[in-house]
Amino acid sequence: MSTKTAQKLSLDQNISDRIELLRFMLIFGIVILHVPPYIPLGETADGWFPFIKAFFQHGLFRSTVPVLTCISGFLLFKAYLDQRVRELVVKKTQTLLLPLFRDRPVNQPCRR
């Protein structure tokens, strides 16, 4: 294997490792965002801890869903699935739609 190929593979592995770590942190942020009761920013108490909490809750963790969407789009285009529409539809149907309907009892309506 040439040095160029090895560098390219290590770069791809490096990007993969970074995306994996970022996904973990962002999903953790989404969970933390939904655990505490919502307190409007104007009603936070004075002090450094409420400020730090409000910074994470109202600032940083609010960006998690858009960043995860961008990662999903990056991986979609990286795999060239945008050019193979049939394969994309089959894959997304298997990973998103089938579990949605497969894991729900037949006589039970969807909860909203």
N, C-alpha and C positions, 0 to 999 in steps of 0.2 A: 504494500500500500504506500502510495507516495505521501510526502509530507503535506502537500496541499490538501489531499483527501482527508488525512488525519486531522488537520486543522479545521476543515469544514465540519467533520463529524463531531469534533469536540465543541465547536461553536454551536452546532445544533443541540447537542446534549446540554450545553451551558444554558441556552435559551429555554430548553425544556425544563431544566431544574429551576430556573428563575420563575417560569410560568407556574410550575407546580407549587412553589413556595408562596407566590403572590396569590394564587387561588385559595390556598389554605388560609392566609391572613385575611383575605376579603370575605370568605365565607364565615370565618370567626367574627369579623366585624358585623356582618348581617345578623348573626345570632345575638351578639351583644347589643345591637341596636334595638332588637325586639324584646329583650328580656326585661329591662327596667320600664317602669311606667313613664309615659311621655310627659315631660315637663317643658313648657314653652321657654324659650331662651330668655325672655324678659323676666321670668319668675325664678331664675336661679339665684341662690343665695350668694352673698359676698364671700370672697376668699379664693384661694388658688385651686382647691380641689373641685368645687363646683364649676370653676372656669375650665379646668382640664376636662372634666366630664362633659361639659357642654360642647367643648371643642371637638371631642371625639364623636359624641352623639349627633350633633347638628352639622358638623363640618366633614370630618374625615370619613365616617362610616356611611354618610349619605351618598358618597361617590362610589360605593362598592358595586352596585348593580350596573351602572354604566361601564365601569372598568371590566367587569366580568363579561358584559356584552361585547366589548371591544376585543377581549381575549378570544371569545368564541368566534367572532368574525375573522380575526387573524388566523386562527387555526383552520377555519373553513377555507380561506383563500390559500393558505399554505399547503393544504391537501389537494388543491385544485378541484374541490367538489363543486365549486361554482360553475365549472365548465362541463361537469357531468351531472346534469339536472336529475335524471332518472335515479342515479345512484344516491344523490343527496336526499331525494324524497323518500326512497326506500329506507335509508339509514335513519332519517329523522322520524319516520313513522314507527320504526322498530324501537327506537330509544325514547320517544316522547309519548306517542299516542297509545301504543299497545300497553305499556304499563299503567297508563291512566285508566283504561277500561278493563284490563285483565284483573287488577287487584281490587275491583269494586264488585260487591255482590250484585246480582242481576236485578233483584227487586228493590234495591235501595237507591233512591235518587241521589244525585250529586249534591253535596253540601256546599253552600256558598258562604 
